[in-house]
């Protein structure tokens, strides 16, 4: 039985390590999701962000954001990757589609969406 090796993407490995170094519980939780295998990574639709935007305006998706659904509120989304349609919808609604690595630089507090 093969043993888990973690992410093989060097950028994902470095990001997970940097997040763990902060000792912030939320960032450690994000790192835990980044270290999952590709098959177990989160895929989140815009429609889910729309539902959560009533309470929150900044989100972290430790996976990929897809463009299924509509977004009417301005939200900031940090994610490992975005589909082209998701990026267009987020910016069209007045929000920002930001790479996950920027969360350390911005020191943002956000809702983790998986």
Number of C-alpha atoms within 10 A of each C-alpha: 3 4 5 9 9 14 16 11 9 9 12 18 16 14 20 22 15 16 23 18 11 12 10 10 11 16 22 18 15 22 21 16 18 24 22 17 13 12 6 11 16 18 15 20 17 19 16 16 24 18 11 14 18 9 8 14 17 20 21 24 27 26 24 19 27 19 20 15 13 16 23 14 16 17 21 20 27 27 22 20 19 22 13 11 13 22 20 15 21 23 15 14 14 13 20 18 20 17 15 20 18 13 18 13 8 8 8 14 12 18 18 16 18 15
